[in-house]
């Protein structure tokens, strides 16, 4: 606790905790009380790595939500992972969701890492290893996708591409309807901005011009084709440009350009 407070005095931006790693349930709850107390004292948001385990008895998210509700700080509190939620029984989950909704806390699921690490103690059937994203969305609870590890022993195949994260997340959460896929972009944009507490986010006059432009007609095509970032813009200045690849096939009529995307002005734009 002393070291954590010293880190905050030195300028740490966020208070964290990982209660399911403590020796006992009581120790885990105590760690959350400490984290909330320090977050309030130093006016910091909280990111709790919470219930990242297959144990259905790991229920620290209820304590996180209860403390946030009591303090009125739900918008600044994030419960990351919460993979144990995939094992909770229906009766408990129904009661839990009421508390989660009242608290206003945010959730971050990490599809690539979660499905890689969870379910390792299962024989068959194996759990998918991700929290109840579809149900959280349906309940009006803010949830977004994160990458978590990018290139390390916990996840060795990451590229930092959030479209890759979204692609996997839509599969494993069974969000494969056309509108669900289009709306899925919110899981890595609008919902994420809300989790971060960004107030000047979005394509709105007067907001900072921080954005990326994708060569796709809509979100569905962007996710389906896993398009590259055509332009990356920071504070109104283009800081990165990607030239789009072209594929030609040889047919009886000669060479033809091959594209699996619908025609789009952005796809043909010259940088």
QUILINJO-V933383 format. One record per helix or strand. SS is the DSSP state (H for helix, E for strand). FROM is the first residue (numbers start at 1). LEN is the number of residues. If there is no record, write none. Layout:
ss->[SS SS]
from->[FROM FROM]
len->[LEN LEN]
//
This chain:
ss->[H E H H E H H E H H E H H E E E H H H E H E E E E H]
from->[2 14 19 25 45 60 74 77 83 90 106 111 133 143 152 155 162 178 190 211 219 229 237 247 254 265]
len->[8 4 3 18 6 12 3 5 5 14 4 7 6 3 1 1 11 11 7 4 7 6 5 5 5 4]
//
